[in-house]
Amino acid sequence: MNTGTLYLIPSTLGKTPGNNTIPEYTLEVLRKLDVLMVENLKTATSFLQWVGDTVPEYEIDFYPLNKNTPEQEIHSFLKPLLNGRDAGILSEAGAPGVADPGARLVKLAHQYQINVVPLVGPSSILLALMASGFNGQQFSFHGYLPMDQKKRKSMITQLEGESRRHDRTQIFMEAPYRNNELLKDAISVCSPATRLCTATDITLPSEEIISKHISEWESMKLPDLDKRPTIFLLYAKE
């Protein structure tokens, strides 16, 4: 039995007037698909309207794939692929499977020998690492740090120590409305010689990337990161 192909389709990292991040080939694949696994239906349909010339929305089979989707339901998403239909995982922002629930379906697809094809598009994590000037040979992404401030500061200190010992760039993020708190916590607990980078609104007109030693952060006016998607990077190896 011939199975369909599962395409991993990156989306823009924010609303842009034009396309400066997604290759035309990726968009052409998306325009042909009538089976899509999406994290949020509203933002997915908005993105499809931005892309243009896609299969009409009423003809697309949408499957909700988020962190709360039950495992058994995810298994059912394989049915169209096993019946020979191509499908796509459309990320909420950035690349599917990278800090994204799409990885759960990709894992199952491999178990059923379904062909998985990753398509080119933006990833804020890699773009931030590229722009930081930190070690791009050894790095770790830690997702969200603890919400509790005491635990969050302890984790930052731990990550700083690991960065110093292993010559490793540490990458993490926060809910946009808590960005300013995280920035202040990092500055307050890290050593003056440690370097910190904030990569905000990547690929958007308001993009702002700042990479400095903690000692420099302490003496400058801090950027307002409130409700702006931001990637944080620490590098403590001198």
HELIX and SHEET records of a PDB file:
HELIX    1   1 GLU A   24  LYS A   32  1                                   9    
HELIX    2   2 LEU A   41  VAL A   51  1                                  11    
HELIX    3   3 GLU A   57  GLU A   59  5                                   3    
HELIX    4   4 GLU A   71  SER A   76  1                                   6    
HELIX    5   5 LYS A   79  LEU A   82  1                                   4    
HELIX    6   6 ALA A  103  GLN A  111  1                                   9    
HELIX    7   7 SER A  124  SER A  132  1                                   9    
HELIX    8   8 GLN A  149  HIS A  166  1                                  18    
HELIX    9   9 PRO A  176  ARG A  178  5                                   3    
HELIX   10  10 ASN A  179  VAL A  189  1                                  11    
HELIX   11  11 ILE A  214  GLU A  218  1                                   5    
SHEET    1   A 5 ASP A  61  PRO A  64  0                                        
SHEET    2   A 5 VAL A  35  VAL A  38  1                                        
SHEET    3   A 5 ALA A  87  LEU A  90  1                                        
SHEET    4   A 5 THR A   5  ILE A   9  1                                        
SHEET    5   A 5 ASN A 115  PRO A 118  1                                        
SHEET    1   B 5 PHE A 139  TYR A 144  0                                        
SHEET    2   B 5 THR A 169  MET A 173  1                                        
SHEET    3   B 5 THR A 230  TYR A 235 -1                                        
SHEET    4   B 5 ARG A 195  THR A 200 -1                                        
SHEET    5   B 5 GLU A 208  HIS A 213 -1                                        
END                                                                             
